[in-house]
């Protein structure tokens, strides 16, 4: 199969069909075209001629190539982006039944791939240390929002009680990333944890102060808990569960995404659950799911 514009054009359509971000589509096609130019300069004109050593050679070439705009060499992020685009192209070839080549290069991990993932046993340990006290019930509810529902920090901190639609087993996210609204399903266990918190612990918090607040997560002073306060609770839970990992609220979101993929949920379903605007943001979890 020839290395030509027809092939890059169909690759572009494949990326768009899968819902990749426009910027990712543009850069992926550009990187593959650059790769084709390199191959043709080495007298390689078909996919069948592409061997592992030639791909490794391209990687070495990128590491020594000059940065035409800023001078010096290419940044590691730029090189990683190039190799990831070629890996994407390889997946396209395989999934569309075309001749393909393997890309085995392991680039330096970027910020997105450095995610802390908890195992299912560690998640169980988190829940186990939450007792039936006011704080314990609230901690369990925090776990249910950020692990059970996979919310981002700001999404969970901005929740009001009215956003929990128990009869429909849904949670309404009013202020998602990019100001996008969405509904997130609640499992039976999540619903139970949230009801116990709202109708027992939260009621006691409000009653003790003689005041009310619409926020879901309340401090003992009956104020909305901010993101840093919620993170502090997760860190205390981590310590109590004797988990030797650096954990934040996003670690819970990363963990549920990985666990859902491991359980057989499709990439598209996990993407909707997380509120991603494209599959590109979700795809990192496919690698994490295979590694865990």
C-alpha positions in Angstrom: 0.0 0.0 0.0 1.5 3.3 -1.1 2.3 6.2 1.2 0.2 8.9 -0.3 -2.4 11.6 0.4 -5.3 9.2 -0.1 -4.0 7.2 2.9 -3.6 10.2 5.2 -7.0 11.5 4.0 -8.8 8.2 5.1 -6.8 8.3 8.4 -8.1 11.8 9.0 -11.7 10.7 8.4 -11.1 7.7 10.8 -10.0 10.1 13.5 -13.0 12.4 13.0 -15.4 9.5 13.1 -14.0 8.3 16.5 -14.5 11.8 17.9 -10.9 13.0 18.3 -10.5 16.7 19.1 -9.9 18.8 16.0 -6.5 19.9 17.1 -5.5 16.2 17.6 -6.8 15.3 14.1 -4.8 18.1 12.5 -1.5 17.4 14.4 -1.9 13.6 13.9 -2.2 14.0 10.1 0.6 16.5 10.0 3.0 14.2 11.9 2.1 11.2 9.7 2.8 13.3 6.6 6.2 14.2 8.1 6.8 10.5 8.7 6.0 9.7 5.1 8.4 12.4 3.9 11.2 10.8 6.0 10.4 7.3 4.7 10.3 8.4 1.1 13.7 10.1 1.5 14.9 6.7 2.6 13.5 5.1 -0.6 10.5 3.6 1.3 7.2 4.1 -0.6 4.8 1.4 0.8 3.5 0.4 4.2 4.8 -3.1 3.6 8.4 -1.8 3.6 8.2 -0.1 7.0 10.2 -2.1 9.5 10.8 -1.6 13.2 14.4 -0.4 12.6 13.1 2.3 10.3 10.6 3.6 12.9 13.4 3.6 15.5 15.5 5.5 13.0 12.8 8.1 12.7 12.7 8.5 16.5 16.5 9.0 16.6 16.1 11.5 13.7 13.5 13.5 15.7 15.9 13.6 18.7 18.6 15.3 16.6 16.5 17.4 14.3 16.7 21.2 14.7 13.7 23.3 15.8 13.2 25.5 12.8 11.1 28.1 14.6 12.9 28.5 17.9 16.3 27.1 17.3 17.9 24.3 19.3 16.4 20.8 19.3 12.8 19.5 19.4 11.1 19.3 22.8 10.4 16.0 24.3 6.7 16.8 24.2 6.9 17.4 20.5 8.8 14.2 19.9 6.3 12.2 22.1 3.4 13.8 20.1 5.0 12.6 16.8 5.4 9.0 18.0 1.9 8.9 19.5 0.5 10.1 16.1 2.3 7.2 14.4 1.0 4.8 17.0 -2.5 6.2 16.3 -1.9 5.7 12.6 -0.8 2.1 13.2 -4.1 1.4 15.1 -6.0 2.9 12.2 -4.3 0.5 9.7 -5.0 -2.5 11.9 -8.6 -1.6 12.6 -9.4 -1.0 9.0 -7.8 -4.2 7.7 -4.9 -2.7 6.0 -1.2 -3.8 6.0 0.3 -2.3 9.2 3.5 -2.0 11.2 4.1 -2.2 15.0 5.4 0.8 16.9 7.2 -0.5 20.0 9.0 2.8 21.0 8.4 3.8 24.6 8.7 7.6 24.9 9.1 9.4 28.2 5.8 9.7 29.9 4.2 13.1 29.8 2.0 14.7 32.4 -1.2 13.0 31.2 0.2 9.5 31.6 1.5 10.1 35.1 -1.7 9.2 36.9 -2.1 7.5 40.2 -4.5 4.6 40.0 -5.9 2.7 43.0 -6.6 -1.0 42.8 -10.1 -2.3 43.6 -8.8 -3.6 46.9 -7.4 -0.2 47.8 -10.8 1.4 47.0 -12.4 -1.2 49.3 -9.9 -0.2 52.0 -10.9 3.4 51.6 -14.6 2.6 52.2 -13.8 0.3 55.1 -12.2 3.1 57.2 -15.3 5.2 56.9 -17.4 4.6 60.0 -21.0 5.6 60.8 -20.1 8.9 62.5 -21.0 12.3 60.9 -17.5 12.6 59.4 -17.5 9.0 58.4 -20.8 9.2 56.5 -19.6 12.4 54.8 -16.3 10.8 53.8 -18.2 7.8 52.3 -20.3 10.3 50.3 -17.2 12.0 49.1 -15.8 8.7 47.9 -19.1 8.0 46.2 -19.1 11.3 44.3 -15.5 11.3 43.2 -15.0 7.5 42.7 -18.5 6.2 42.3 -19.6 9.0 39.9 -16.1 10.0 38.6 -16.6 13.7 39.0 -13.9 16.3 38.7 -12.9 18.3 41.8 -14.9 21.5 40.8 -17.9 19.5 39.7 -18.2 17.7 43.1 -17.5 20.9 45.1 -20.2 22.8 43.2 -22.9 20.1 43.8 -26.1 21.1 45.6 -28.5 18.6 47.2 -31.0 19.5 44.5 -28.6 18.1 41.9 -29.1 14.5 43.2 -32.1 13.0 41.5 -32.6 9.9 43.6 -35.8 8.7 41.9 -34.1 8.7 38.5 -30.8 7.4 40.0 -29.0 10.3 38.3 -26.7 13.1 39.4 -26.9 16.4 37.5 -23.6 18.2 36.8 -24.4 21.9 36.4 -20.9 23.2 36.0 -18.8 20.7 34.1 -15.6 21.4 32.2 -16.2 23.9 29.4 -19.5 24.8 31.0 -21.0 21.6 29.7 -23.9 20.1 31.7 -24.5 16.3 31.9 -26.2 13.6 33.9 -24.2 10.9 35.6 -25.8 7.6 36.6 -25.7 6.5 40.3 -25.3 2.9 41.2 -27.4 1.5 44.1 -24.5 1.6 46.5 -23.7 5.2 45.6 -27.3 6.2 46.1 -27.4 4.5 49.5 -24.2 6.3 50.6 -25.5 9.7 49.5 -28.9 9.2 51.1 -27.3 8.2 54.4 -25.1 11.2 54.4 -27.9 13.7 53.4 -30.6 12.4 55.7 -28.4 11.6 58.7 -25.0 13.3 58.8 -25.8 16.4 56.8 -29.1 17.0 58.8 -27.2 16.8 62.0 -24.6 19.3 60.8 -27.3 21.8 59.8 -29.3 21.2 63.0 -26.3 21.7 65.3 -25.7 25.2 63.8 -29.3 26.2 63.3 -28.7 27.2 59.7 -29.1 25.8 56.3 -27.0 25.7 53.1 -27.9 24.3 49.7 -24.4 22.8 49.1 -24.1 19.0 49.1 -20.8 18.9 51.1 -20.9 20.9 54.2 -18.2 21.7 56.7 -19.0 21.5 60.4 -19.4 25.3 60.2 -22.2 24.6 57.7 -20.3 26.1 54.8 -19.7 24.7 51.4 -16.6 22.5 51.4 -14.0 23.8 48.9 -11.8 21.6 46.7 -8.9 21.8 49.1 -11.0 20.7 52.0 -12.3 17.7 50.0 -8.7 16.8 49.1 -7.8 17.0 52.8 -10.5 14.5 53.6 -9.2 12.1 50.9 -5.7 12.4 52.2 -6.9 11.5 55.7 -8.8 8.5 54.3 -5.6 7.4 52.5 -3.6 7.6 55.7 -6.2 5.7 57.7 -6.4 3.0 55.0 -2.5 2.8 55.1 -2.2 3.3 51.4 1.3 4.4 50.4 0.3 6.5 47.4 -0.1 10.2 46.7 -3.8 10.5 46.2 -6.0 13.4 45.2 -9.6 13.7 44.0 -8.6 13.1 40.4 -7.0 9.9 41.4 -10.4 8.6 42.2 -11.7 9.7 38.8 -8.7 8.0 37.1 -9.4 4.9 39.1 -13.1 4.5 38.3 -12.3 5.1 34.6 -9.7 2.4 34.6 -11.9 -0.1 36.5 -14.8 0.5 34.2 -12.7 -0.3 31.1 -11.3 -3.4 32.9 -14.9 -4.5 33.6 -15.7 -4.4 29.9 -17.4 -1.0 29.4 -16.6 0.5 26.0 -14.4 3.5 25.5 -17.4 5.5 24.2 -19.4 4.7 27.4 -16.6 5.7 29.7 -16.1 8.9 27.7 -19.8 9.9 28.3 -19.6 8.9 31.9 -16.6 11.1 32.5 -18.0 14.0 30.5 -15.1 14.1 28.0 -15.6 16.2 24.8 -13.8 13.6 22.7 -12.3 10.1 22.9 -8.8 11.5 22.9 -9.1 12.4 26.6 -10.4 8.9 27.5 -7.9 6.8 25.5 -5.1 7.2 28.0 -7.2 4.9 30.3 -7.0 2.0 27.9 -3.3 1.9 28.5 -3.7 2.2 32.2 -6.3 -0.5 32.2 -3.9 -2.9 30.5 -1.1 -2.0 32.9 -3.1 -2.5 36.1 
